[in-house]
């Protein structure tokens, strides 16, 4: 399913039926963390996690752990990420605006702020 639902009149709403953390955990759930892990923000499916996801970089996998009402941990191989849109900076009315990096993993859309997205892009194998 798409990230947004289209309603009459052109209104767009976040699609509450899109896959998210639960789907990632069913596929990539793990008990093994890495050190160090750092707090980060991410939009996973329809839910935004503001500084409530820890991110760690393993040699072959991105490790993420929810820290808010859960300690679920996932290990996602870099090869499973598809880059949808790299982070960019746009200027609108002389105001610089940054867009997040957007990725897809097993039907789940994941957006990271530019610093995390740039690191992930470097680790995704080139096809």
N, C-alpha and C positions, 0 to 999 in steps of 0.2 A: 504494500500500500504506500501511497505517497505521503510526504511529510505534511502536506496541508490538505484540508478538505475545501472544496470550492462550493460556495453557496450562491444562491440567486443574487443578482445585483453585484457580483464581483467580490464579495466578502470572502476573505481567506481566514480560516481558523486552523490551529494546530490539530492534526489528526490524532485523537486519543487512542485509536486502534492500532497504531503502528507499533512494531516490535521495539523493545527497549532492554533495560538491564536484565530483566528476568530471562529473556531469550538468550542473551549473551551468557548468563550464568549457567543455563541449561547445557550450552555447548562447550563453554570454555572454563567452567567453574574449577577452582583449584584451592588447595590448602597451603601452597608454598609461595611465600612472598619473597621479595628481594630487598636488599638494603643498599642504598638509602631509598626511601620513598618520600615524595614531596606532595603537599596539597596542591590541587589544581582545580580549575573549573572545566566542566564539560556539559554538553547537551547530548544526552543519549536517548534516542527516540524522541518522545514528546516531553521529556523531563529535563530541566536544567539543574545541574548540581554546582552551586556556587561555592567554591573552596570546600567541598565535602567529598571529593574523590582524591585518593592518594594515587600517584603515578610513579611507577618504577620502570627502569629500562634494563631488561635482561639481554643477553647476547642475541637471542632469536625471538623474543616475545616482549610485548608491552604488558605490564602488570598493572591492573587497576583494582582498587579496593574502595568500596563505599564506606564512609565513616559516619553517616547520619542514619540512625535507626537500624544499622546493619553493619556487618563486617565481611560481607560477601566479597570474594576475591576472584578475579578472572585473569587468565594468562592467554593473550591473543597473539598468535604468531604474526610477525610483520608481513609475511607473505599473504595473509588473509585480508589485509587492508586494501581497499581501492580508493584512490584519491579522486574525489568528486570536484573539489575546488580548493585551490591553494589560498592561504590567507593573503589578502591584498589591502592596500590603502587607497581609498578614493577621497577626492575632495569635492564636497558639495557646499556651494556658497562660501568658499574659502575655509571650510571647516574640514580638517582631516578626519576621516572615518575609517576604522579598520574593520575588516570582515574576518570571521573565524575561518580556520581550515575545516573543510567538510570531507568526511570519509564515510565509507560504507563497509560493514563487516557482517556477513551472513544475513543480509536483509535489514540490518539495523543501521540507521544513520547516526554518526557521531561527529560532533563539532568540538574542536579544541581552539583555545586562543592561540595567537600566532607563534609564541615561543615554543609551546608544546607541539603544535602542528609542524613547525619547521624541523624539529628534532625527529618527529615521526616520519616526515617525508624523506629525510636522509637515510632512514633505516629500512624503508620499504624497498624490496628488491625491484630492480628495473626489469621490465619484460622485453 
